[in-house]
Amino acid sequence: MKASRLAATGAVAATAVSAVIVLSSPAFAHVSVQAEGTAAKGGYAVVDFKVPNERDNASTTKLEVNFPTDHPLASVMPEPMPGWKIDVTKSKLAKPLELHGEQITEAVSKVTWTAATKDSGIPTGYFEKFPVSIGALPENADELVFKAIQTYSNKEVVRWIEVQEDGAEEPETPAPVLALSAASEDGHHGSTAAEEADAKTENAAATTEADAGDSSDTTARVLGVVGIVVGALGVAYGVLAGRRRSDA
């Protein structure tokens, strides 16, 4: 009798523990966002939305990321990803933004990644990073909140949209939050890949011009030395010719 009661108690405890693990699993493995390097206020950054697949019987086949409307971003460019179809949704802005001297009247409000085939999603026990170049980051905010929706192959949908309240425990399905760092004292806010490429091109051109200048200087010096040598030989030849005439 005692053994059967212990067995029953153990079964109930195991069931309770399993239920706790299942119910709390999203809090341990949730969609998050992190910058590659720094995400400085007023600048540009490449951020990765990290999506783990915590289900044992389904793969992740879709990710929707909603971009903040209180701090719209004028430039949003997702990186191409093999096996995923990417859709970028834009919306009209209530207040136009200015980017590089131009007025921007619409901004990206959502980016959606959908597995191209049933075998190209995120399988069980794996995660995927979804990179996006964004900017210019707001100067009057310390963080950006991106609400995300994760869809599985079994049609299950998890909405990572709960905002963390100050002093409260982490919500069950927290929204991804990107922390913004202060701009450096020299006013540098970071740069896009295109700006970095332009800088590299300018540096290469400057190096080429410097090399060309050095080459020209070297050539001029060589020619000057050759001219001096030829002139000296001419003078020597004239002296020798004069002596021969005197001897004759």
CYANA upper distance limits for C-alpha pairs under 8 A (distance plus 0.5 A):
  1 MET  CA      5 ARG  CA      6.79
  2 LYS  CA      6 LEU  CA      6.72
  3 ALA  CA      7 ALA  CA      6.65
  4 SER  CA      8 ALA  CA      6.61
  5 ARG  CA      9 THR  CA      6.55
  6 LEU  CA     10 GLY  CA      6.55
  7 ALA  CA     11 ALA  CA      6.67
  8 ALA  CA     12 VAL  CA      6.73
  9 THR  CA     13 ALA  CA      6.66
 10 GLY  CA     14 ALA  CA      6.56
 11 ALA  CA     15 THR  CA      6.64
 12 VAL  CA     16 ALA  CA      6.65
 13 ALA  CA     17 VAL  CA      6.64
 14 ALA  CA     18 SER  CA      6.60
 15 THR  CA     19 ALA  CA      6.62
 16 ALA  CA     20 VAL  CA      6.72
 17 VAL  CA     21 ILE  CA      6.70
 18 SER  CA     22 VAL  CA      6.64
 19 ALA  CA     23 LEU  CA      6.53
 20 VAL  CA     24 SER  CA      6.44
 21 ILE  CA     25 SER  CA      6.18
 24 SER  CA     28 PHE  CA      7.58
 24 SER  CA    172 GLU  CA      7.70
 25 SER  CA     29 ALA  CA      6.87
 25 SER  CA     54 GLU  CA      8.01
 26 PRO  CA     30 HIS  CA      5.93
 26 PRO  CA     54 GLU  CA      8.20
 26 PRO  CA    172 GLU  CA      7.19
 26 PRO  CA    173 THR  CA      6.87
 27 ALA  CA    170 GLU  CA      8.35
 27 ALA  CA    171 PRO  CA      8.02
 27 ALA  CA    172 GLU  CA      6.00
 27 ALA  CA    173 THR  CA      6.82
 27 ALA  CA    174 PRO  CA      8.12
 29 ALA  CA     52 PRO  CA      6.83
 29 ALA  CA     53 ASN  CA      8.42
 29 ALA  CA     54 GLU  CA      7.16
 30 HIS  CA     51 VAL  CA      7.48
 30 HIS  CA     52 PRO  CA      7.28
 30 HIS  CA    160 TRP  CA      8.07
 30 HIS  CA    173 THR  CA      7.67
 30 HIS  CA    174 PRO  CA      7.94
 31 VAL  CA     49 PHE  CA      7.40
 31 VAL  CA     50 LYS  CA      6.19
 31 VAL  CA     51 VAL  CA      5.37
 31 VAL  CA     52 PRO  CA      7.29
 31 VAL  CA    148 ALA  CA      7.88
 31 VAL  CA    160 TRP  CA      7.47
 31 VAL  CA    175 ALA  CA      7.96
 31 VAL  CA    176 PRO  CA      6.73
 32 SER  CA     49 PHE  CA      6.17
 32 SER  CA     50 LYS  CA      5.77
 32 SER  CA     51 VAL  CA      7.41
 32 SER  CA    175 ALA  CA      8.00
 32 SER  CA    176 PRO  CA      5.06
 32 SER  CA    177 VAL  CA      7.48
 33 VAL  CA     47 VAL  CA      7.10
 33 VAL  CA     48 ASP  CA      6.03
 33 VAL  CA     49 PHE  CA      4.92
 33 VAL  CA     50 LYS  CA      6.53
 33 VAL  CA    176 PRO  CA      6.00
 33 VAL  CA    177 VAL  CA      6.75
 33 VAL  CA    178 LEU  CA      6.45
 34 GLN  CA     47 VAL  CA      5.96
 34 GLN  CA     48 ASP  CA      5.95
 34 GLN  CA     49 PHE  CA      7.24
 34 GLN  CA     50 LYS  CA      8.35
 34 GLN  CA    178 LEU  CA      6.67
 35 ALA  CA     39 ALA  CA      6.52
 35 ALA  CA     45 ALA  CA      7.10
 35 ALA  CA     46 VAL  CA      6.32
 35 ALA  CA     47 VAL  CA      4.60
 35 ALA  CA     48 ASP  CA      6.69
 35 ALA  CA    178 LEU  CA      7.98
 36 GLU  CA     45 ALA  CA      7.67
 36 GLU  CA     46 VAL  CA      6.11
 36 GLU  CA     47 VAL  CA      6.18
 36 GLU  CA     48 ASP  CA      7.60
 37 GLY  CA     45 ALA  CA      8.30
 37 GLY  CA     46 VAL  CA      8.47
 38 THR  CA     45 ALA  CA      7.34
 38 THR  CA    180 LEU  CA      8.38
 38 THR  CA    181 SER  CA      7.53
 38 THR  CA    190 GLY  CA      8.15
 39 ALA  CA     43 GLY  CA      7.66
 39 ALA  CA     44 TYR  CA      7.30
 39 ALA  CA     45 ALA  CA      5.84
 39 ALA  CA     46 VAL  CA      8.45
 39 ALA  CA    137 LEU  CA      8.19
 39 ALA  CA    179 ALA  CA      7.89
 39 ALA  CA    180 LEU  CA      5.78
 39 ALA  CA    181 SER  CA      6.39
 39 ALA  CA    190 GLY  CA      8.03
 40 ALA  CA     44 TYR  CA      7.73
 40 ALA  CA     45 ALA  CA      8.17
 40 ALA  CA    137 LEU  CA      7.66
 40 ALA  CA    180 LEU  CA      6.08
 40 ALA  CA    181 SER  CA      5.11
 40 ALA  CA    182 ALA  CA      5.98
 40 ALA  CA    183 ALA  CA      5.72
 40 ALA  CA    189 HIS  CA      5.92
 40 ALA  CA    190 GLY  CA      7.01
 41 LYS  CA    136 ALA  CA      8.45
 41 LYS  CA    137 LEU  CA      5.82
 41 LYS  CA    138 PRO  CA      6.13
 41 LYS  CA    139 GLU  CA      5.23
 41 LYS  CA    140 ASN  CA      8.31
 41 LYS  CA    141 ALA  CA      8.25
 41 LYS  CA    142 ASP  CA      8.50
 41 LYS  CA    180 LEU  CA      6.51
 41 LYS  CA    181 SER  CA      6.57
 41 LYS  CA    182 ALA  CA      6.11
 41 LYS  CA    183 ALA  CA      6.05
 41 LYS  CA    189 HIS  CA      6.94
 42 GLY  CA    135 GLY  CA      8.12
 42 GLY  CA    136 ALA  CA      5.96
 42 GLY  CA    137 LEU  CA      5.19
 42 GLY  CA    138 PRO  CA      5.83
 42 GLY  CA    139 GLU  CA      5.51
 42 GLY  CA    183 ALA  CA      7.72
 42 GLY  CA    189 HIS  CA      6.26
 43 GLY  CA    135 GLY  CA      6.64
 43 GLY  CA    136 ALA  CA      5.56
 43 GLY  CA    137 LEU  CA      5.86
 43 GLY  CA    138 PRO  CA      8.50
 43 GLY  CA    183 ALA  CA      8.40
 43 GLY  CA    188 HIS  CA      8.24
 43 GLY  CA    189 HIS  CA      4.61
 43 GLY  CA    190 GLY  CA      5.56
 43 GLY  CA    191 SER  CA      6.93
 44 TYR  CA    133 SER  CA      7.79
 44 TYR  CA    134 ILE  CA      6.28
 44 TYR  CA    135 GLY  CA      4.92
 44 TYR  CA    136 ALA  CA      5.78
 44 TYR  CA    137 LEU  CA      6.68
 44 TYR  CA    189 HIS  CA      7.46
 44 TYR  CA    190 GLY  CA      6.06
 44 TYR  CA    191 SER  CA      5.79
 44 TYR  CA    192 THR  CA      6.22
 45 ALA  CA    133 SER  CA      6.28
 45 ALA  CA    134 ILE  CA      6.12
 45 ALA  CA    135 GLY  CA      7.08
 45 ALA  CA    190 GLY  CA      7.40
 45 ALA  CA    191 SER  CA      7.48
 45 ALA  CA    192 THR  CA      7.18
 46 VAL  CA    131 PRO  CA      7.10
 46 VAL  CA    132 VAL  CA      6.03
 46 VAL  CA    133 SER  CA      4.75
 46 VAL  CA    134 ILE  CA      6.73
 46 VAL  CA    192 THR  CA      8.46
 47 VAL  CA    131 PRO  CA      6.06
 47 VAL  CA    132 VAL  CA      5.94
 47 VAL  CA    133 SER  CA      6.86
 47 VAL  CA    134 ILE  CA      7.95
 48 ASP  CA    129 LYS  CA      6.10
 48 ASP  CA    130 PHE  CA      5.76
 48 ASP  CA    131 PRO  CA      4.80
 48 ASP  CA    132 VAL  CA      6.92
 49 PHE  CA    129 LYS  CA      5.98
 49 PHE  CA    130 PHE  CA      5.48
 49 PHE  CA    131 PRO  CA      6.87
 50 LYS  CA    127 PHE  CA      7.44
 50 LYS  CA    128 GLU  CA      6.37
 50 LYS  CA    129 LYS  CA      5.05
 50 LYS  CA    130 PHE  CA      7.00
 51 VAL  CA    127 PHE  CA      5.90
 51 VAL  CA    128 GLU  CA      5.86
 51 VAL  CA    129 LYS  CA      6.83
 51 VAL  CA    130 PHE  CA      8.43
 52 PRO  CA    122 ILE  CA      8.25
 52 PRO  CA    125 GLY  CA      8.20
 52 PRO  CA    126 TYR  CA      6.58
 52 PRO  CA    127 PHE  CA      4.49
 52 PRO  CA    128 GLU  CA      7.00
 53 ASN  CA     59 SER  CA      7.12
 53 ASN  CA     60 THR  CA      6.68
 53 ASN  CA    122 ILE  CA      6.85
 53 ASN  CA    123 PRO  CA      7.08
 53 ASN  CA    124 THR  CA      6.03
 53 ASN  CA    125 GLY  CA      6.65
 53 ASN  CA    126 TYR  CA      6.39
 53 ASN  CA    127 PHE  CA      6.36
 54 GLU  CA    124 THR  CA      6.96
 54 GLU  CA    125 GLY  CA      7.06
 55 ARG  CA     59 SER  CA      7.61
 55 ARG  CA    124 THR  CA      6.55
 55 ARG  CA    125 GLY  CA      8.45
 56 ASP  CA    124 THR  CA      6.18
 56 ASP  CA    125 GLY  CA      8.30
 57 ASN  CA    124 THR  CA      7.87
 58 ALA  CA    123 PRO  CA      7.71
 58 ALA  CA    124 THR  CA      7.26
 58 ALA  CA    152 TYR  CA      6.52
 58 ALA  CA    153 SER  CA      5.93
 58 ALA  CA    154 ASN  CA      6.41
 59 SER  CA    121 GLY  CA      6.56
 59 SER  CA    122 ILE  CA      5.82
 59 SER  CA    123 PRO  CA      5.10
 59 SER  CA    124 THR  CA      6.40
 59 SER  CA    152 TYR  CA      5.96
 59 SER  CA    153 SER  CA      5.89
 59 SER  CA    154 ASN  CA      8.39
 60 THR  CA    121 GLY  CA      5.91
 60 THR  CA    122 ILE  CA      5.38
 60 THR  CA    123 PRO  CA      7.20
 60 THR  CA    150 GLN  CA      7.54
 60 THR  CA    151 THR  CA      6.35
 60 THR  CA    152 TYR  CA      4.83
 60 THR  CA    153 SER  CA      6.62
 61 THR  CA    114 THR  CA      6.42
 61 THR  CA    115 ALA  CA      5.53
 61 THR  CA    118 LYS  CA      8.09
 61 THR  CA    120 SER  CA      8.22
 61 THR  CA    121 GLY  CA      5.24
 61 THR  CA    122 ILE  CA      7.21
 61 THR  CA    150 GLN  CA      8.48
 61 THR  CA    151 THR  CA      6.42
 61 THR  CA    152 TYR  CA      5.86
 61 THR  CA    153 SER  CA      6.29
 62 LYS  CA    112 THR  CA      7.79
 62 LYS  CA    113 TRP  CA      6.09
 62 LYS  CA    114 THR  CA      4.98
 62 LYS  CA    115 ALA  CA      6.68
 62 LYS  CA    121 GLY  CA      8.16
 62 LYS  CA    150 GLN  CA      6.47
 62 LYS  CA    151 THR  CA      5.50
 62 LYS  CA    152 TYR  CA      7.39
 63 LEU  CA    112 THR  CA      6.22
 63 LEU  CA    113 TRP  CA      5.66
 63 LEU  CA    114 THR  CA      7.12
 63 LEU  CA    148 ALA  CA      7.51
 63 LEU  CA    149 ILE  CA      6.28
 63 LEU  CA    150 GLN  CA      5.39
 63 LEU  CA    151 THR  CA      6.94
 64 GLU  CA    110 LYS  CA      7.44
 64 GLU  CA    111 VAL  CA      6.44
 64 GLU  CA    112 THR  CA      4.92
 64 GLU  CA    113 TRP  CA      6.95
 64 GLU  CA    148 ALA  CA      5.93
 64 GLU  CA    149 ILE  CA      5.55
 64 GLU  CA    150 GLN  CA      7.18
 65 VAL  CA    110 LYS  CA      6.07
 65 VAL  CA    111 VAL  CA      5.90
 65 VAL  CA    112 THR  CA      6.88
 65 VAL  CA    146 PHE  CA      6.85
 65 VAL  CA    147 LYS  CA      6.39
 65 VAL  CA    148 ALA  CA      4.93
 65 VAL  CA    149 ILE  CA      7.12
 66 ASN  CA    109 SER  CA      6.35
 66 ASN  CA    110 LYS  CA      4.91
 66 ASN  CA    111 VAL  CA      7.21
 66 ASN  CA    146 PHE  CA      6.13
 66 ASN  CA    147 LYS  CA      5.72
 66 ASN  CA    148 ALA  CA      6.63
 67 PHE  CA     72 PRO  CA      7.75
 67 PHE  CA     73 LEU  CA      8.46
 67 PHE  CA    108 VAL  CA      7.54
 67 PHE  CA    109 SER  CA      5.49
 67 PHE  CA    110 LYS  CA      6.12
 67 PHE  CA    111 VAL  CA      8.46
 67 PHE  CA    145 VAL  CA      8.10
 67 PHE  CA    146 PHE  CA      5.90
 67 PHE  CA    147 LYS  CA      7.67
 68 PRO  CA     72 PRO  CA      6.32
 68 PRO  CA     73 LEU  CA      8.47
 68 PRO  CA    109 SER  CA      7.71
 68 PRO  CA    144 LEU  CA      7.38
 68 PRO  CA    145 VAL  CA      6.79
 68 PRO  CA    146 PHE  CA      6.65
 69 THR  CA    109 SER  CA      7.75
 71 HIS  CA    138 PRO  CA      7.01
 71 HIS  CA    144 LEU  CA      8.28
 72 PRO  CA    107 ALA  CA      7.01
 72 PRO  CA    108 VAL  CA      8.20
 72 PRO  CA    109 SER  CA      8.35
 73 LEU  CA    107 ALA  CA      6.75
 73 LEU  CA    108 VAL  CA      7.50
 73 LEU  CA    134 ILE  CA      7.31
 73 LEU  CA    135 GLY  CA      6.13
 73 LEU  CA    136 ALA  CA      6.69
 73 LEU  CA    137 LEU  CA      7.31
 74 ALA  CA     97 LEU  CA      7.44
 74 ALA  CA     99 LEU  CA      7.51
 74 ALA  CA    104 ILE  CA      7.30
 74 ALA  CA    106 GLU  CA      8.12
 74 ALA  CA    107 ALA  CA      5.88
 74 ALA  CA    108 VAL  CA      7.81
 74 ALA  CA    134 ILE  CA      8.48
 74 ALA  CA    135 GLY  CA      6.86
 74 ALA  CA    136 ALA  CA      7.10
 75 SER  CA    107 ALA  CA      7.93
 75 SER  CA    108 VAL  CA      8.20
 75 SER  CA    133 SER  CA      8.10
 75 SER  CA    134 ILE  CA      6.00
 75 SER  CA    135 GLY  CA      5.69
 75 SER  CA    136 ALA  CA      7.26
 76 VAL  CA    108 VAL  CA      6.95
 76 VAL  CA    132 VAL  CA      7.27
 76 VAL  CA    133 SER  CA      6.20
 76 VAL  CA    134 ILE  CA      5.12
 76 VAL  CA    135 GLY  CA      7.28
 77 MET  CA    132 VAL  CA      6.07
 77 MET  CA    133 SER  CA      5.55
 77 MET  CA    134 ILE  CA      7.07
 78 PRO  CA     86 ILE  CA      8.44
 78 PRO  CA    111 VAL  CA      8.48
 78 PRO  CA    130 PHE  CA      8.32
 78 PRO  CA    131 PRO  CA      6.57
 78 PRO  CA    132 VAL  CA      4.62
 78 PRO  CA    133 SER  CA      6.66
 79 GLU  CA    130 PHE  CA      8.13
 79 GLU  CA    131 PRO  CA      6.25
 79 GLU  CA    132 VAL  CA      6.34
 79 GLU  CA    133 SER  CA      8.15
 80 PRO  CA     86 ILE  CA      8.17
 81 MET  CA     85 LYS  CA      8.28
 81 MET  CA    130 PHE  CA      8.40
 83 GLY  CA    115 ALA  CA      6.55
 83 GLY  CA    116 ALA  CA      5.79
 83 GLY  CA    117 THR  CA      7.60
 83 GLY  CA    120 SER  CA      5.72
 83 GLY  CA    121 GLY  CA      8.05
 84 TRP  CA    113 TRP  CA      6.56
 84 TRP  CA    114 THR  CA      5.97
 84 TRP  CA    115 ALA  CA      5.09
 84 TRP  CA    116 ALA  CA      5.52
 84 TRP  CA    120 SER  CA      7.66
 84 TRP  CA    121 GLY  CA      8.31
 85 LYS  CA    113 TRP  CA      6.12
 85 LYS  CA    114 THR  CA      5.61
 85 LYS  CA    115 ALA  CA      6.71
 85 LYS  CA    116 ALA  CA      6.21
 86 ILE  CA    111 VAL  CA      7.60
 86 ILE  CA    112 THR  CA      6.17
 86 ILE  CA    113 TRP  CA      5.18
 86 ILE  CA    114 THR  CA      7.03
 87 ASP  CA    111 VAL  CA      6.29
 87 ASP  CA    112 THR  CA      5.61
 87 ASP  CA    113 TRP  CA      7.10
 88 VAL  CA    108 VAL  CA      7.30
 88 VAL  CA    109 SER  CA      8.49
 88 VAL  CA    110 LYS  CA      6.62
 88 VAL  CA    111 VAL  CA      5.16
 88 VAL  CA    112 THR  CA      7.02
 89 THR  CA    108 VAL  CA      6.15
 89 THR  CA    109 SER  CA      6.30
 89 THR  CA    110 LYS  CA      5.60
 89 THR  CA    111 VAL  CA      6.67
 90 LYS  CA    106 GLU  CA      6.87
 90 LYS  CA    107 ALA  CA      5.77
 90 LYS  CA    108 VAL  CA      4.64
 90 LYS  CA    109 SER  CA      5.79
 90 LYS  CA    110 LYS  CA      7.49
 91 SER  CA    106 GLU  CA      5.86
 91 SER  CA    107 ALA  CA      6.17
 91 SER  CA    108 VAL  CA      6.78
 91 SER  CA    109 SER  CA      6.45
 92 LYS  CA    105 THR  CA      6.54
 92 LYS  CA    106 GLU  CA      4.76
 92 LYS  CA    107 ALA  CA      7.14
 93 LEU  CA    105 THR  CA      5.98
 93 LEU  CA    106 GLU  CA      5.51
 93 LEU  CA    107 ALA  CA      7.22
 95 LYS  CA    105 THR  CA      7.82
 96 PRO  CA    103 GLN  CA      6.68
 96 PRO  CA    104 ILE  CA      5.84
 96 PRO  CA    105 THR  CA      5.16
 96 PRO  CA    106 GLU  CA      7.80
 97 LEU  CA    103 GLN  CA      6.18
 97 LEU  CA    104 ILE  CA      5.35
 97 LEU  CA    105 THR  CA      7.08
 98 GLU  CA    102 GLU  CA      5.86
 98 GLU  CA    103 GLN  CA      5.14
 98 GLU  CA    104 ILE  CA      6.29
 99 LEU  CA    103 GLN  CA      7.01
 99 LEU  CA    104 ILE  CA      7.34
 99 LEU  CA    136 ALA  CA      8.46
115 ALA  CA    119 ASP  CA      8.45
115 ALA  CA    120 SER  CA      6.01
115 ALA  CA    121 GLY  CA      5.64
116 ALA  CA    120 SER  CA      6.78
116 ALA  CA    121 GLY  CA      8.42
117 THR  CA    121 GLY  CA      7.96
118 LYS  CA    153 SER  CA      8.40
122 ILE  CA    126 TYR  CA      6.83
122 ILE  CA    127 PHE  CA      6.81
122 ILE  CA    128 GLU  CA      7.14
123 PRO  CA    127 PHE  CA      8.35
133 SER  CA    192 THR  CA      7.98
141 ALA  CA    180 LEU  CA      8.01
142 ASP  CA    179 ALA  CA      6.67
142 ASP  CA    180 LEU  CA      5.64
142 ASP  CA    181 SER  CA      7.69
143 GLU  CA    177 VAL  CA      7.12
143 GLU  CA    178 LEU  CA      5.88
143 GLU  CA    179 ALA  CA      4.90
143 GLU  CA    180 LEU  CA      5.69
144 LEU  CA    177 VAL  CA      6.18
144 LEU  CA    178 LEU  CA      5.61
144 LEU  CA    179 ALA  CA      7.16
144 LEU  CA    180 LEU  CA      8.10
145 VAL  CA    163 VAL  CA      8.28
145 VAL  CA    175 ALA  CA      7.13
145 VAL  CA    176 PRO  CA      6.50
145 VAL  CA    177 VAL  CA      5.09
145 VAL  CA    178 LEU  CA      6.95
146 PHE  CA    161 ILE  CA      8.29
146 PHE  CA    175 ALA  CA      6.64
146 PHE  CA    176 PRO  CA      5.82
146 PHE  CA    177 VAL  CA      6.70
146 PHE  CA    178 LEU  CA      8.40
147 LYS  CA    159 ARG  CA      8.32
147 LYS  CA    160 TRP  CA      6.44
147 LYS  CA    161 ILE  CA      5.11
147 LYS  CA    162 GLU  CA      8.28
147 LYS  CA    175 ALA  CA      5.55
147 LYS  CA    176 PRO  CA      6.89
148 ALA  CA    159 ARG  CA      6.71
148 ALA  CA    160 TRP  CA      5.53
148 ALA  CA    161 ILE  CA      6.64
148 ALA  CA    175 ALA  CA      7.02
148 ALA  CA    176 PRO  CA      7.72
149 ILE  CA    157 VAL  CA      7.47
149 ILE  CA    158 VAL  CA      6.35
149 ILE  CA    159 ARG  CA      5.03
149 ILE  CA    160 TRP  CA      6.27
149 ILE  CA    161 ILE  CA      8.15
150 GLN  CA    157 VAL  CA      6.24
150 GLN  CA    158 VAL  CA      5.69
150 GLN  CA    159 ARG  CA      6.89
150 GLN  CA    160 TRP  CA      8.05
151 THR  CA    155 LYS  CA      6.92
151 THR  CA    156 GLU  CA      6.33
151 THR  CA    157 VAL  CA      5.05
151 THR  CA    158 VAL  CA      6.99
152 TYR  CA    156 GLU  CA      5.73
152 TYR  CA    157 VAL  CA      6.93
158 VAL  CA    173 THR  CA      8.35
159 ARG  CA    173 THR  CA      7.24
160 TRP  CA    173 THR  CA      5.32
160 TRP  CA    174 PRO  CA      5.77
160 TRP  CA    175 ALA  CA      5.20
160 TRP  CA    176 PRO  CA      7.82
161 ILE  CA    173 THR  CA      7.03
161 ILE  CA    174 PRO  CA      6.31
161 ILE  CA    175 ALA  CA      4.88
161 ILE  CA    176 PRO  CA      8.38
162 GLU  CA    171 PRO  CA      6.88
162 GLU  CA    172 GLU  CA      8.24
162 GLU  CA    173 THR  CA      6.33
162 GLU  CA    174 PRO  CA      5.11
162 GLU  CA    175 ALA  CA      5.74
163 VAL  CA    171 PRO  CA      8.00
163 VAL  CA    174 PRO  CA      6.49
163 VAL  CA    175 ALA  CA      6.30
164 GLN  CA    168 ALA  CA      7.67
164 GLN  CA    169 GLU  CA      8.26
164 GLN  CA    170 GLU  CA      6.71
164 GLN  CA    171 PRO  CA      7.01
164 GLN  CA    174 PRO  CA      7.20
164 GLN  CA    175 ALA  CA      8.31
165 GLU  CA    169 GLU  CA      8.32
170 GLU  CA    174 PRO  CA      7.44
183 ALA  CA    187 GLY  CA      6.68
183 ALA  CA    188 HIS  CA      6.70
183 ALA  CA    189 HIS  CA      5.82
184 SER  CA    188 HIS  CA      6.03
184 SER  CA    189 HIS  CA      7.34
191 SER  CA    195 GLU  CA      6.42
191 SER  CA    196 GLU  CA      6.99
192 THR  CA    196 GLU  CA      6.76
193 ALA  CA    197 ALA  CA      6.59
194 ALA  CA    198 ASP  CA      6.66
195 GLU  CA    199 ALA  CA      6.65
196 GLU  CA    200 LYS  CA      6.69
197 ALA  CA    201 THR  CA      6.65
198 ASP  CA    202 GLU  CA      6.64
199 ALA  CA    203 ASN  CA      6.62
200 LYS  CA    204 ALA  CA      6.56
201 THR  CA    205 ALA  CA      6.63
202 GLU  CA    206 ALA  CA      6.59
203 ASN  CA    207 THR  CA      6.56
204 ALA  CA    208 THR  CA      6.60
205 ALA  CA    209 GLU  CA      6.63
206 ALA  CA    210 ALA  CA      6.58
207 THR  CA    211 ASP  CA      6.56
208 THR  CA    212 ALA  CA      6.53
209 GLU  CA    213 GLY  CA      6.54
210 ALA  CA    214 ASP  CA      6.61
211 ASP  CA    215 SER  CA      6.53
212 ALA  CA    216 SER  CA      6.62
213 GLY  CA    217 ASP  CA      6.67
214 ASP  CA    218 THR  CA      6.62
215 SER  CA    219 THR  CA      6.63
216 SER  CA    220 ALA  CA      6.65
217 ASP  CA    221 ARG  CA      6.69
218 THR  CA    222 VAL  CA      6.70
219 THR  CA    223 LEU  CA      6.63
220 ALA  CA    224 GLY  CA      6.55
221 ARG  CA    225 VAL  CA      6.74
222 VAL  CA    226 VAL  CA      6.66
223 LEU  CA    227 GLY  CA      6.55
224 GLY  CA    228 ILE  CA      6.75
225 VAL  CA    229 VAL  CA      6.68
226 VAL  CA    230 VAL  CA      6.57
227 GLY  CA    231 GLY  CA      6.53
228 ILE  CA    232 ALA  CA      6.60
229 VAL  CA    233 LEU  CA      6.65
230 VAL  CA    234 GLY  CA      6.66
231 GLY  CA    235 VAL  CA      6.78
232 ALA  CA    236 ALA  CA      6.63
233 LEU  CA    237 TYR  CA      6.50
234 GLY  CA    238 GLY  CA      6.70
235 VAL  CA    239 VAL  CA      6.77
236 ALA  CA    240 LEU  CA      6.71
237 TYR  CA    241 ALA  CA      6.56
238 GLY  CA    242 GLY  CA      6.65
239 VAL  CA    243 ARG  CA      6.79
240 LEU  CA    244 ARG  CA      6.76
241 ALA  CA    245 ARG  CA      6.85
242 GLY  CA    246 SER  CA      6.77
243 ARG  CA    247 ASP  CA      6.64
244 ARG  CA    248 ALA  CA      6.59
